[in-house]
Each structure stands twice: as C-alpha cells, then as structure tokens.
C-alpha cells in the first residue's frame, strides 16, 4: 500500500466549492482508499491505496465530479514526494504561513517563474512539480499572477509539513 496525499483545488475557499470533510472522507473510502484522514477544511486528504497515482487521481476526480456536478482538480503526491517538497523549500528561513507550494500535475515549464506578473516583494522558485512562492508581506494584497498556476493548488508550508507527517505515519504503520 502506498500513502498518498490528495490536494483538492478550490474547495472551501472563499465560499466556493463547499465540501464537508466528512463527505470527502466517505467519498475516498467509497472509491476504495484505506486509512483515510482529512486535514483542515480546505480539501486535504491522506490515505493509502494499491492504485497508481494516475488511477488515484482519476478515481477521486470522477467521484468529485459526480458530487459537485463539475470538475474539481486534484493534485496527488506520495508521502515521499510531499516530504521532498517540504525539504526542498527554497524559502525555509521564512515563516511557513508566508510561503506556499503551488502543486501542479507536471514539471513547471522553464519560463514558469519569469512569466509571472505583478510581483512586488514576492519571490518565486520552480520545484519538481510545484512552484514555491514567498509572499513577503503576505498574500492578502498581492497582485502576483502565475499563469502556469491556474490549474494548480497552493498550500502553505505549515500545511505541507503536517500532510507530509500524516502520510509518513501511514507509510510507517
């Protein structure tokens, strides 16, 4: 069994995409995932499965589409991949709530960082399948636009660390 983390896009953020975490948990169990646990109400779920990452993503997106009546994007990482995202944080000296990893399905294109517009004090760096952003003064007033991130989903580094730990515990147990 592989421990996975699924990150849902645009769920329970700013009044959009309402999905109670109890229903997300039941949905994951319904498609055959085991040892399911959710973390905070923003679409984070940790579980184990024998399925491949691609299959996990497809099953969960299909169930979410049936539930919501529209496509809900899902980014999937293994426990090891999420731990690597946390470890590779190029802004590790900054507060975890001011740094996000924007999770993508694929490697960011070479121009992902240079194509960003509206940056003030933000700093960006490309990762393996994510883009790291340090929001110097916070996200609230940022005008930063990252074109490649439109289909991704962001989590702050505090959340990334917690999800990595939760998944590691599933891998160990």
Order of alpha helices (4+ residues) and beta strands (2+ residues): beta-alpha-beta-beta-alpha-beta-alpha-beta-beta-beta-beta-alpha
